Amino acid sequence: MSREDYEAVIGLEVHAELSTKTKIFCSCANEFGGEPNTNICPVCTAMPGALPVLNEKVVEYAVKAGLATNCSISKDSKNDRKNYFYPDTPKAYQISQYDKPLCENGHVEIETSDGNKKVIRIERIHIEDDAGKLNHDDFGGESLVDLNRAGVPLIETVSKPDMRSAEEAEQYLRKLKSIFEYIEVSDCKMQEGSLRADVNVSVRKKGDPLGTRTEMKNMNSFRSIVRAINYEIERQIDLIEDGRTGRARKLKVG
C-alpha cells in the first residue's frame, strides 16, 4: 500500500495554568519564577491533617473557558483522586475530575492553510491541581524538588480524536491559546509551561478501526508538537508496513 492509503488520528489534551492570584486549594501565591519552595504551605505540600478548600475563582475561570468553547456547563460536578507515585507530587495523587467534569461537549472551528474550515469537538474541560517540579543536576547526579508549582490551578481541555494532520493539531492548539488569552483565564506562556499538551497519535488504513495509540506528554512548543506528530505518523506507518503493531505507550517530554 502507498502512504496515501493511511490516515492519522490525533487528539490533544491541553493543560492551561489559570491566572488566579492563589492556588487551587490554598491561599499560596500562584506565581512563576519564585525562589524554590517559597510559595508553599501545609496544604500544597500535603502535610498530615491539612484540608484543601476550593478556590472559587478557579471554577469561574473554568466555566468561562467552557462557555468560550461552546461547552455545556454541568450543574453537578465533583473532584476525584488520580493516583500518581511521583516525587514531585507529595500527596501521591492529583485532585482532578473524572466522570463529572465542569464542562462537556464543546467545539471550536479551525481554518487550515488551504482555507478549509473544520470543527474540532471538545469532549470535556475539567479542573485539577498541578504537580511540583524536579530540577535535575546533570553534574551532581541529583534531582531537587521544587513544590512552588504544586497546587497551581489547571484546566485540561480534552479533544475528540478529530484531527488528521500535524497542521490541524497546531491550528487547534493555536485557537485554544487565543481563546484563553482573550478571555484572560490564562497567560498561555508556553515557555513557562503555562500551556502544554499531551498529544495522542495513531495511524490506520482509511476506513479501518482505530490503531494503536501513542501519547507524547508535556509538550510546550508548536514546532516540537508538529515535528513529533509527523515523526510518529511515519514511524507507525513503517511498523504497519512491516507487519508489526506496538502496544500503546506514553512518552514523557520534560
C-alpha positions as CSV (number, residue, x, y, z in Angstrom):
1,M,0.0,0.0,0.0
2,S,1.1,3.6,-0.5
3,R,1.4,6.0,2.3
4,E,-1.6,8.0,1.0
5,D,-3.7,5.0,1.9
6,Y,-3.1,5.7,5.6
7,E,-4.6,8.4,7.8
8,A,-3.5,9.7,11.2
9,V,-6.0,10.1,14.1
10,I,-4.9,12.8,16.5
11,G,-6.4,14.1,19.8
12,L,-5.0,16.6,22.2
13,E,-5.2,17.0,26.0
14,V,-4.3,20.7,26.6
15,H,-3.3,21.9,30.1
16,A,-3.6,25.6,30.8
17,E,-2.5,27.1,34.1
18,L,-5.1,29.6,35.3
19,S,-4.2,33.2,36.1
20,T,-5.7,33.2,39.6
21,K,-3.8,35.1,42.3
22,T,-3.7,32.0,44.5
23,K,-3.5,28.2,44.1
24,I,-6.5,26.0,43.6
25,F,-6.9,24.6,47.2
26,C,-4.9,27.0,49.4
27,S,-4.0,30.7,49.7
28,C,-0.4,30.4,48.5
29,A,0.6,32.8,45.7
30,N,0.2,31.5,42.1
31,E,3.4,33.0,40.7
32,F,6.0,31.9,38.3
33,G,9.8,32.2,38.9
34,G,10.0,32.5,42.7
35,E,12.8,31.0,44.7
36,P,12.3,27.2,45.2
37,N,9.9,26.2,47.8
38,T,8.8,29.7,48.9
39,N,5.2,29.6,47.8
40,I,4.1,26.6,49.7
41,C,2.1,25.7,52.8
42,P,0.8,22.5,54.6
43,V,-2.0,22.1,52.1
44,C,0.0,22.1,48.8
45,T,2.8,20.1,50.4
46,A,0.3,17.5,51.7
47,M,1.1,17.7,55.4
48,P,-1.0,15.4,57.6
49,G,-4.3,16.8,58.6
50,A,-4.2,19.7,56.1
51,L,-7.5,20.0,54.2
52,P,-8.0,21.6,50.7
53,V,-10.5,24.4,50.2
54,L,-11.5,25.0,46.6
55,N,-10.7,28.4,45.1
56,E,-14.0,29.9,43.7
57,K,-12.1,31.8,41.1
58,V,-10.8,28.6,39.5
59,V,-14.4,27.4,38.9
60,E,-15.3,30.8,37.5
61,Y,-12.4,30.7,35.0
62,A,-13.1,27.1,34.0
63,V,-16.7,28.0,33.3
64,K,-15.6,31.0,31.2
65,A,-13.3,28.7,29.2
66,G,-16.2,26.3,28.7
67,L,-18.6,28.9,27.5
68,A,-16.0,30.3,25.1
69,T,-15.5,26.9,23.6
70,N,-19.3,26.1,23.2
71,C,-19.4,23.6,26.1
72,S,-22.3,22.6,28.2
73,I,-21.8,23.6,31.8
74,S,-22.6,21.0,34.4
75,K,-24.7,21.8,37.4
76,D,-23.4,18.7,39.2
77,S,-19.6,18.2,39.1
78,K,-17.2,16.7,41.6
79,N,-13.5,16.2,42.2
80,D,-11.7,12.9,42.1
81,R,-8.4,11.4,43.1
82,K,-6.0,10.4,40.4
83,N,-3.2,8.4,41.9
84,Y,0.5,9.0,41.0
85,F,3.6,7.9,42.7
86,Y,6.0,10.8,41.6
87,P,8.5,12.6,43.9
88,D,7.1,15.9,42.8
89,T,3.6,15.0,43.9
90,P,3.7,14.9,47.7
91,K,0.1,13.7,48.1
92,A,0.8,10.8,45.8
93,Y,-2.4,11.7,43.9
94,Q,-3.7,14.5,41.8
95,I,-7.1,16.2,42.6
96,S,-8.8,16.1,39.2
97,Q,-12.2,15.4,37.8
98,Y,-13.3,12.1,36.1
99,D,-16.9,11.3,35.5
100,K,-18.4,14.7,36.4
101,P,-16.4,17.4,34.8
102,L,-17.4,21.1,34.8
103,C,-17.7,21.4,31.0
104,E,-18.6,18.9,28.3
105,N,-19.5,18.6,24.6
106,G,-18.0,21.7,23.2
107,H,-16.2,22.6,19.9
108,V,-14.0,25.1,18.2
109,E,-13.6,25.8,14.5
110,I,-10.2,25.9,12.8
111,E,-9.0,27.1,9.4
112,T,-6.2,25.3,7.6
113,S,-3.7,26.7,5.2
114,D,-5.8,25.8,2.2
115,G,-8.7,27.9,3.5
116,N,-10.9,24.9,4.6
117,K,-12.7,25.1,7.9
118,K,-13.2,22.2,10.3
119,V,-14.9,21.7,13.6
120,I,-12.9,20.0,16.3
121,R,-15.1,18.6,19.0
122,I,-14.2,19.0,22.7
123,E,-15.1,16.1,25.0
124,R,-14.6,17.9,28.3
125,I,-12.8,20.7,30.2
126,H,-12.1,19.9,33.9
127,I,-10.1,21.5,36.7
128,E,-7.2,19.9,38.5
129,D,-4.1,20.8,40.5
130,D,-0.6,20.8,39.0
131,A,2.4,18.8,40.3
132,G,5.6,20.3,41.5
133,K,8.8,20.3,39.5
134,L,12.0,18.2,39.6
135,N,15.2,20.1,38.9
136,H,17.9,17.7,37.6
137,D,21.6,18.3,38.3
138,D,23.4,16.6,35.4
139,F,26.8,17.2,37.0
140,G,26.0,16.2,40.6
141,G,23.7,13.3,39.6
142,E,20.9,14.6,41.9
143,S,17.3,15.8,41.5
144,L,15.9,18.5,43.7
145,V,12.2,19.0,44.3
146,D,10.6,22.5,44.0
147,L,7.0,22.5,45.2
148,N,6.1,26.1,44.2
149,R,4.1,24.7,41.3
150,A,2.3,22.1,43.4
151,G,-1.3,23.1,43.6
152,V,-1.3,25.6,40.8
153,P,-4.7,25.5,39.2
154,L,-5.1,23.9,35.7
155,I,-7.9,23.4,33.2
156,E,-7.5,20.4,31.0
157,T,-9.2,20.6,27.6
158,V,-9.7,17.1,26.1
159,S,-10.5,17.0,22.4
160,K,-12.1,14.2,20.4
161,P,-9.7,12.4,18.0
162,D,-10.9,14.7,15.2
163,M,-7.6,15.9,13.8
164,R,-5.9,14.2,10.8
165,S,-2.6,16.1,10.5
166,A,0.0,17.9,12.4
167,E,-1.2,21.1,10.8
168,E,-4.7,20.6,12.1
169,A,-3.4,19.9,15.6
170,E,-1.3,23.1,15.5
171,Q,-4.2,25.2,14.4
172,Y,-6.4,23.7,17.1
173,L,-3.9,24.5,19.8
174,R,-3.3,28.0,18.5
175,K,-7.1,28.5,18.5
176,L,-7.4,27.4,22.1
177,K,-4.4,29.6,23.1
178,S,-6.0,32.7,21.5
179,I,-9.4,32.0,23.2
180,F,-7.9,31.5,26.7
181,E,-5.7,34.6,26.3
182,Y,-8.6,36.7,25.0
183,I,-10.9,35.8,27.9
184,E,-8.0,36.2,30.3
185,V,-8.2,32.9,32.1
186,S,-4.5,32.0,31.4
187,D,-1.4,33.9,30.1
188,C,-0.6,30.7,28.0
189,K,3.1,31.3,28.2
190,M,4.3,28.1,26.7
191,Q,8.0,28.9,27.5
192,E,6.9,28.9,31.2
193,G,4.8,25.8,31.0
194,S,1.5,27.7,31.3
195,L,0.2,25.9,28.2
196,R,1.3,22.4,27.4
197,A,-0.2,19.5,25.6
198,D,-0.3,15.7,25.7
199,V,-0.5,14.6,22.1
200,N,-2.2,11.3,21.2
201,V,-1.4,9.8,17.7
202,S,-2.5,6.6,16.0
203,V,-2.4,5.6,12.3
204,R,-4.8,3.4,10.4
205,K,-5.7,2.4,6.9
206,K,-8.5,4.6,5.8
207,G,-11.9,3.1,6.9
208,D,-10.3,0.8,9.4
209,P,-10.9,0.8,13.2
210,L,-8.6,3.0,15.3
211,G,-5.0,1.9,15.5
212,T,-2.5,1.6,18.4
213,R,-2.2,5.0,20.2
214,T,1.0,6.7,21.3
215,E,0.8,9.6,23.9
216,M,3.6,12.2,23.9
217,K,3.3,14.1,27.2
218,N,4.1,17.7,28.4
219,M,4.9,19.3,25.0
220,N,5.1,23.1,25.2
221,S,6.0,24.4,21.7
222,F,4.2,24.4,18.4
223,R,7.3,23.4,16.5
224,S,8.0,20.4,18.7
225,I,4.4,19.2,18.6
226,V,4.3,19.4,14.7
227,R,7.7,17.6,14.5
228,A,6.7,14.9,17.0
229,I,3.4,14.2,15.2
230,N,4.9,13.9,11.8
231,Y,7.7,11.6,13.1
232,E,5.2,9.4,14.9
233,I,3.0,9.1,11.9
234,E,5.9,7.9,9.8
235,R,7.1,5.5,12.5
236,Q,3.7,3.9,12.9
237,I,3.2,3.5,9.1
238,D,6.6,1.8,8.9
239,L,5.5,-0.6,11.7
240,I,2.3,-1.5,9.9
241,E,4.1,-1.9,6.6
242,D,6.5,-4.3,8.3
243,G,3.5,-6.3,9.7
244,R,4.1,-5.2,13.3
245,T,1.9,-3.4,15.7
246,G,3.1,-1.9,19.0
247,R,1.5,-1.6,22.4
248,A,0.1,1.7,23.4
249,R,2.8,3.7,25.1
250,K,3.5,7.1,26.7
251,L,6.5,9.3,26.0
252,K,7.1,11.9,28.7
253,V,8.8,15.0,27.4
254,G,10.2,17.1,30.3
